[in-house]
Amino acid sequence: MSHRNARLTVFGRRLLVERVRSGRPVAHVAAEMGISRATAHKWIRRWRTEGEAGLHDRSSRPHTTPHRTASAVKDRVCDLRQGRKLGPARIGPIVGLPTSTVHRILTRHRLNRLAWIDRPTGTVIRRYERERPGELIHVDVKKLGRIPDGGGHKTNGREAGRPIRGMGFDYVHSGRSRGGLTSKIHLACDGRGRPLAFTVTAGTRNDCTQAEAVIDRIRVTRAGPGRPRTRPDRLVADKGYSARSFRAYLRRRGIKATIPERVDQLAGRRRRRERPCGFDRAVYRRRNVVERCFHRLKQWRDIATRYGKQPNRYRAAITLASTLIWLDT
């Protein structure tokens, strides 16, 4: 694929061929287009032998790899890893390969970490895979501050970052928190970081109070006939959603929760001699999916800096960005 500063693209190569076919010398055409004569002759030669297909980019992969590791040796490496749980340093002398080559083979087959392998059977654990979309969701919140027109305090001093009188939540979608105007995006996404539902509130709103509204807005279209899916099987969130009322709401709807408890909640359970809530560390390890979803939304400057003052325009920008994320994936 041609880079953005390439002298010749597919269209430039076609133009090169057309100028040469008109009877002009190859050296003159190469000088006009800013390329060497050897490059010009190369594309002319490809066009004459392959036609239009010869003007497109080719793969840089070699046709043959004589020193490539044999498939039988790769299978032997995987068998030693899954059967005897050996590391690259011990597998290398057995199969006659360098340690770095063994490590690349294990990484390609997702066997480089013993935590990903079931110890008794040696099979790769894939706990994060889900059969149906919307089966597992992640919930989190992102707090954003609006940058005033003309720049913030880093440009105009501390006085520019103070709240403006008369600009409340109804106008700029924000609340006054710690001396500034802020907003919160409460978001639910699936396991691939695609937004499912969101709400925008003032920066002073609590996370748990808006989580129920976000979950109630989830609508996932099924592959076949039937109503959209509204109830996920499992929800993953951080300690900010560990309130008793929110856990009770999840139990009423039959949604399993993977939410760590706060320190004070754990101390209270130990004091009352109660059993702690269930927590799956393997599922919670991938909770950064929702953070990556926020980062993809913040690629839009209007969302990251909250230049859109009207609430409906700000919601529309988030909806449009979410739609583009779905189209890209």
Helices and strands as residue ranges (DSSP letters): H 10-21, H 26-33, H 37-50, G 51-55, H 71-84, H 88-95, H 99-108, G 114-116, E 136-145, H 153-156, G 158-161, H 169-172, E 175-177, E 180-190, E 195-202, H 207-216, E 234-236, G 239-241, H 244-253, E 256-258, H 263-272, H 281-284, H 288-297, H 301-305, H 311-328
